[in-house]
Amino acid sequence: MKKNKKGFTLVELLAVIALLALLMGIAVPNIISTINNSKRNDFLADTKRMVAKAEYLISASKSDRDTVRKTNGAKIYRFADLNAKNEFPSDADGGSYNANSYVKVTLDSGSYKFCVCVLGSKRRVGGSGNTCNPTTASDCIDSKSLTGIDIVKDS
């Protein structure tokens, strides 16, 4: 009598399942890390765009420039000022930016210095905890420091 062998044995199926589980165990953490890095980069890009918007606003308004040129003067652009045309509808994690986020412009040795505190739903640049206080020097990160992703803090 001739045996008709169709299908896979239980051992073959278990071997395939074990191999797929091993591949998933390696791939999933890498995929999650890539997604998280992408969100951090998006958050940093939004922060840089906020600094660029503050730079535009300071150059467009003579009264703002005069405010900054006073002795120890500063102009603080709150998130509402920076998002007037809804350029930042949501942060990189799908939440919203905190209304206390700001870009502070000061004059330092004849050139403008931009200090940043941006709070998102899960990340922040500058600030401490979940607060942004423009009068606290420790909350100030110079815009030139925005080149490294390590300034984005995950909460």
Backbone as CSV, one residue per row, in Angstrom:
resi,resn,N_x,N_y,N_z,CA_x,CA_y,CA_z,C_x,C_y,C_z
1,MET,0.829,-1.150,0.000,0.000,0.000,0.000,0.900,1.248,0.000
2,LYS,0.545,2.233,-0.775,1.317,3.467,-0.926,0.785,4.523,0.042
3,LYS,1.730,5.128,0.821,1.325,6.181,1.755,1.337,7.524,1.022
4,ASN,0.304,8.277,1.201,0.212,9.603,0.612,0.548,10.616,1.700
5,LYS,1.718,11.255,1.586,2.170,12.202,2.602,1.876,13.627,2.153
6,LYS,0.848,14.224,2.710,0.514,15.620,2.412,0.559,16.408,3.702
7,GLY,1.034,17.660,3.636,1.068,18.510,4.819,2.395,18.444,5.544
8,PHE,2.425,19.113,6.685,3.637,19.211,7.480,3.462,18.456,8.786
9,THR,4.556,18.025,9.317,4.499,17.356,10.616,4.462,18.412,11.709
10,LEU,4.098,17.992,12.898,4.031,18.898,14.040,5.405,19.489,14.351
11,VAL,6.443,18.727,14.220,7.805,19.199,14.488,8.190,20.287,13.491
12,GLU,7.854,20.117,12.226,8.162,21.132,11.212,7.416,22.429,11.509
13,LEU,6.151,22.327,11.892,5.373,23.525,12.223,5.952,24.239,13.447
14,LEU,6.326,23.488,14.454,6.919,24.093,15.653,8.249,24.765,15.331
15,ALA,9.030,24.176,14.458,10.311,24.779,14.069,10.084,26.108,13.350
16,VAL,9.109,26.164,12.473,8.804,27.405,11.751,8.293,28.471,12.714
17,ILE,7.423,28.087,13.636,6.891,29.044,14.612,8.015,29.573,15.499
18,ALA,8.922,28.708,15.929,10.047,29.140,16.760,10.957,30.098,15.996
19,LEU,11.186,29.825,14.725,12.013,30.701,13.904,11.351,32.070,13.733
20,LEU,10.048,32.097,13.480,9.330,33.368,13.351,9.345,34.150,14.660
21,ALA,9.197,33.460,15.783,9.236,34.132,17.083,10.610,34.749,17.328
22,LEU,11.654,34.049,16.953,13.011,34.573,17.108,13.214,35.822,16.248
23,LEU,12.768,35.760,15.008,12.891,36.924,14.118,12.090,38.111,14.647
24,MET,10.895,37.858,15.167,10.077,38.942,15.720,10.738,39.538,16.965
25,GLY,11.347,38.680,17.774,12.034,39.165,18.966,13.189,40.093,18.641
26,ILE,13.793,39.901,17.494,14.884,40.769,17.056,14.349,42.015,16.359
27,ALA,13.335,41.853,15.514,12.851,42.949,14.670,12.015,43.976,15.426
28,VAL,11.127,43.546,16.306,10.186,44.466,16.952,10.900,45.556,17.757
29,PRO,11.881,45.239,18.616,12.560,46.331,19.334,13.252,47.326,18.394
30,ASN,13.810,46.839,17.301,14.453,47.740,16.342,13.435,48.644,15.668
31,ILE,12.289,48.106,15.338,11.234,48.904,14.707,10.717,49.960,15.681
32,ILE,10.492,49.575,16.933,10.013,50.525,17.943,11.039,51.636,18.163
33,SER,12.311,51.279,18.207,13.370,52.271,18.379,13.409,53.243,17.198
34,THR,13.247,52.728,16.003,13.244,53.576,14.806,12.064,54.542,14.828
35,ILE,10.898,54.060,15.230,9.712,54.922,15.307,9.924,56.010,16.358
36,ASN,10.468,55.642,17.519,10.714,56.619,18.579,11.725,57.679,18.133
37,ASN,12.791,57.271,17.467,13.778,58.236,16.958,13.159,59.167,15.928
38,SER,12.277,58.642,15.105,11.600,59.465,14.111,10.726,60.523,14.796
39,LYS,10.016,60.125,15.847,9.180,61.085,16.577,10.034,62.135,17.267
40,ARG,11.174,61.733,17.821,12.075,62.703,18.448,12.589,63.688,17.405
41,ASN,12.946,63.204,16.225,13.413,64.090,15.158,12.319,65.054,14.724
42,ASP,11.075,64.568,14.630,9.958,65.444,14.276,9.750,66.522,15.336
43,PHE,9.851,66.138,16.613,9.696,67.099,17.707,10.780,68.166,17.632
44,LEU,12.010,67.741,17.372,13.116,68.687,17.257,12.932,69.594,16.038
45,ALA,12.438,69.044,14.942,12.187,69.853,13.744,11.123,70.915,14.022
46,ASP,10.064,70.544,14.755,9.045,71.530,15.131,9.644,72.623,16.006
47,THR,10.521,72.234,16.935,11.167,73.216,17.802,12.010,74.182,16.971
48,LYS,12.739,73.665,16.012,13.553,74.526,15.137,12.660,75.455,14.313
49,ARG,11.509,74.948,13.881,10.580,75.801,13.130,10.014,76.912,14.015
50,MET,9.799,76.607,15.306,9.327,77.644,16.233,10.378,78.731,16.410
51,VAL,11.644,78.335,16.481,12.728,79.315,16.583,12.781,80.159,15.305
52,ALA,12.633,79.516,14.164,12.638,80.254,12.895,11.459,81.229,12.828
53,LYS,10.308,80.802,13.345,9.132,81.686,13.360,9.391,82.878,14.277
54,ALA,10.000,82.648,15.442,10.335,83.760,16.344,11.334,84.701,15.687
55,GLU,12.293,84.125,14.959,13.273,84.947,14.241,12.571,85.810,13.193
56,TYR,11.611,85.237,12.511,10.841,86.003,11.529,10.038,87.113,12.212
57,LEU,9.357,86.763,13.317,8.520,87.740,14.016,9.345,88.906,14.550
58,ILE,10.537,88.617,15.067,11.381,89.695,15.602,11.887,90.593,14.476
59,SER,12.138,90.008,13.315,12.621,90.821,12.196,11.487,91.612,11.544
60,ALA,10.252,91.145,11.697,9.117,91.803,11.057,8.531,92.932,11.893
61,SER,8.842,93.004,13.173,8.212,93.982,14.052,9.247,94.917,14.672
62,LYS,9.157,96.187,14.317,10.076,97.168,14.890,9.864,97.308,16.385
63,SER,8.621,97.261,16.843,8.366,97.405,18.283,8.948,96.222,19.065
64,ASP,8.909,95.015,18.486,9.523,93.859,19.151,11.034,94.021,19.219
65,ARG,11.638,94.497,18.136,13.091,94.720,18.140,13.469,95.778,19.159
66,ASP,12.659,96.843,19.258,12.931,97.887,20.243,12.819,97.343,21.663
67,THR,11.868,96.443,21.894,11.722,95.816,23.214,12.981,95.051,23.575
68,VAL,13.541,94.329,22.629,14.734,93.523,22.877,15.969,94.404,23.035
69,ARG,16.031,95.522,22.348,17.221,96.374,22.390,17.346,97.153,23.696
70,LYS,16.272,97.228,24.481,16.379,97.902,25.774,17.373,97.137,26.633
71,THR,17.916,97.800,27.635,18.874,97.152,28.535,18.240,95.917,29.159
72,ASN,18.888,94.786,28.996,18.400,93.496,29.497,16.983,93.171,29.008
73,GLY,16.624,93.696,27.869,15.287,93.452,27.338,15.177,92.073,26.704
74,ALA,13.956,91.596,26.639,13.688,90.304,26.002,12.273,90.320,25.464
75,LYS,12.079,89.617,24.397,10.734,89.431,23.844,10.426,87.949,23.940
76,ILE,9.310,87.629,24.552,8.906,86.240,24.706,7.737,85.966,23.771
77,TYR,7.946,85.020,22.880,6.882,84.577,21.985,6.307,83.288,22.561
78,ARG,5.091,83.375,23.053,4.402,82.198,23.596,3.927,81.319,22.445
79,PHE,3.524,80.121,22.791,3.089,79.172,21.768,1.941,79.735,20.935
80,ALA,1.034,80.479,21.562,-0.090,81.066,20.815,0.414,82.023,19.730
81,ASP,1.496,82.777,20.019,2.083,83.676,19.022,2.707,82.889,17.873
82,LEU,3.385,81.798,18.227,4.086,80.991,17.225,3.133,80.137,16.402
83,ASN,1.962,79.849,16.933,1.005,78.968,16.275,-0.217,79.733,15.779
84,ALA,-0.060,81.017,15.497,-1.190,81.856,15.104,-1.921,81.327,13.872
85,LYS,-1.188,80.733,12.961,-1.805,80.195,11.735,-1.908,78.674,11.785
86,ASN,-1.888,78.128,12.986,-2.025,76.683,13.215,-0.961,75.874,12.469
87,GLU,0.289,76.375,12.507,1.395,75.645,11.885,1.777,74.392,12.671
88,PHE,1.406,74.350,13.942,1.761,73.233,14.820,0.495,72.648,15.442
89,PRO,-0.332,71.972,14.629,-1.615,71.466,15.155,-1.454,70.366,16.198
90,SER,-0.396,69.565,16.084,-0.157,68.517,17.078,1.338,68.242,17.154
91,ASP,1.746,67.657,18.277,3.158,67.325,18.407,3.443,65.977,17.741
92,ALA,4.674,65.540,17.801,5.096,64.325,17.100,4.415,63.071,17.624
93,ASP,3.904,63.126,18.854,3.256,61.958,19.448,1.742,61.999,19.321
94,GLY,1.222,62.960,18.568,-0.216,63.055,18.349,-0.942,63.868,19.397
95,GLY,-0.227,64.336,20.421,-0.832,65.190,21.442,-0.731,66.642,21.022
96,SER,-0.837,67.527,21.990,-0.742,68.949,21.665,0.414,69.580,22.439
97,TYR,0.877,70.702,21.930,1.924,71.448,22.611,1.317,72.235,23.767
98,ASN,2.073,72.373,24.836,1.637,73.106,26.006,1.590,74.600,25.673
99,ALA,0.556,75.273,26.149,0.396,76.705,25.871,1.500,77.545,26.503
100,ASN,2.191,77.021,27.515,3.285,77.759,28.156,4.606,77.644,27.403
101,SER,4.640,76.876,26.330,5.859,76.780,25.515,6.187,78.166,24.966
102,TYR,7.470,78.446,24.803,7.859,79.768,24.325,9.215,79.727,23.632
103,VAL,9.502,80.805,22.910,10.844,81.112,22.422,11.136,82.522,22.912
104,LYS,12.217,82.658,23.664,12.591,83.958,24.234,13.751,84.521,23.419
105,VAL,13.616,85.766,23.010,14.639,86.427,22.192,15.308,87.505,23.037
106,THR,16.625,87.431,23.128,17.406,88.456,23.828,18.524,88.917,22.902
107,LEU,19.126,90.029,23.255,20.244,90.552,22.479,21.524,90.243,23.246
108,ASP,22.453,89.559,22.582,23.701,89.144,23.232,24.867,89.521,22.325
109,SER,25.653,90.476,22.741,26.825,90.942,21.981,26.461,91.337,20.555
110,GLY,25.370,92.057,20.412,24.980,92.559,19.106,24.201,91.587,18.242
111,SER,24.021,90.362,18.675,23.227,89.427,17.883,22.131,88.829,18.761
112,TYR,21.085,88.381,18.113,19.959,87.822,18.841,20.285,86.424,19.354
113,LYS,19.799,86.148,20.531,19.934,84.824,21.132,18.513,84.304,21.355
114,PHE,18.261,83.095,20.918,16.939,82.500,21.030,16.980,81.371,22.060
115,CYS,16.198,81.520,23.106,16.109,80.486,24.129,14.760,79.795,23.986
116,VAL,14.752,78.499,24.215,13.604,77.691,23.854,13.119,76.858,25.031
117,CYS,11.813,76.764,25.174,11.190,75.793,26.066,9.922,75.323,25.356
118,VAL,9.934,74.093,24.909,8.779,73.525,24.201,8.356,72.249,24.913
119,LEU,7.100,72.221,25.337,6.545,71.044,26.005,5.518,70.388,25.103
120,GLY,5.720,69.121,24.838,4.745,68.348,24.085,4.027,67.385,25.006
121,SER,3.280,66.465,24.431,2.535,65.518,25.259,3.456,64.488,25.913
122,LYS,4.579,64.137,25.256,5.484,63.135,25.813,6.951,63.559,25.789
123,ARG,7.252,64.719,25.228,8.637,65.158,25.092,8.751,66.633,25.431
124,ARG,9.971,67.055,25.684,10.195,68.471,25.956,11.598,68.867,25.521
125,VAL,11.756,70.148,25.233,13.058,70.767,25.010,13.114,71.920,25.992
126,GLY,14.108,71.907,26.869,14.191,72.924,27.897,13.176,72.666,28.990
127,GLY,13.042,73.608,29.873,12.079,73.460,30.954,12.506,72.397,31.942
128,SER,11.771,72.306,33.014,12.033,71.274,34.006,10.704,70.626,34.345
129,GLY,10.654,69.333,34.227,9.391,68.637,34.466,8.377,69.023,33.421
130,ASN,7.245,69.515,33.855,6.189,69.919,32.924,5.956,71.417,32.962
131,THR,7.015,72.193,33.181,6.853,73.637,33.258,7.840,74.352,32.349
132,CYS,7.424,75.500,31.885,8.283,76.419,31.139,8.188,77.769,31.822
133,ASN,9.309,78.269,32.314,9.333,79.555,32.992,10.421,80.417,32.357
134,PRO,10.040,81.431,31.586,11.038,82.232,30.873,11.931,83.072,31.780
135,THR,11.570,83.221,33.049,12.416,84.012,33.953,13.524,83.175,34.578
136,THR,13.444,81.849,34.442,14.449,80.960,35.011,15.510,80.663,33.970
137,ALA,16.743,80.991,34.281,17.826,80.811,33.314,18.052,79.344,32.968
138,SER,17.762,78.441,33.895,18.012,77.026,33.625,17.066,76.477,32.564
139,ASP,15.962,77.165,32.314,15.020,76.740,31.285,15.476,77.142,29.885
140,CYS,16.578,77.825,29.802,16.996,78.425,28.540,18.014,77.548,27.816
141,ILE,17.661,77.131,26.626,18.593,76.412,25.763,18.800,77.283,24.530
142,ASP,20.015,77.672,24.295,20.331,78.506,23.148,19.943,77.777,21.862
143,SER,19.430,78.506,20.887,18.976,77.868,19.651,20.118,77.185,18.915
144,LYS,21.370,77.594,19.168,22.505,76.930,18.522,22.673,75.501,19.033
145,SER,22.105,75.214,20.203,22.181,73.868,20.764,21.172,72.908,20.143
146,LEU,20.329,73.418,19.259,19.274,72.578,18.691,19.775,71.615,17.631
147,THR,21.072,71.511,17.470,21.593,70.611,16.439,21.633,69.170,16.894
148,GLY,21.635,68.901,18.198,21.724,67.537,18.686,20.395,67.026,19.204
149,ILE,20.091,65.800,18.893,18.815,65.226,19.326,18.791,64.965,20.819
150,ASP,19.943,64.964,21.465,19.993,64.639,22.884,19.359,65.707,23.754
151,ILE,18.999,66.872,23.196,18.347,67.888,24.014,16.860,67.610,24.177
152,VAL,16.301,66.685,23.393,14.900,66.320,23.535,14.792,65.327,24.663
153,LYS,14.008,65.657,25.673,13.820,64.794,26.828,12.483,64.073,26.716
154,ASP,12.506,62.773,26.878,11.274,61.994,26.870,10.731,61.946,28.291
155,SER,9.413,62.042,28.410,8.833,61.966,29.753,8.026,60.703,29.930
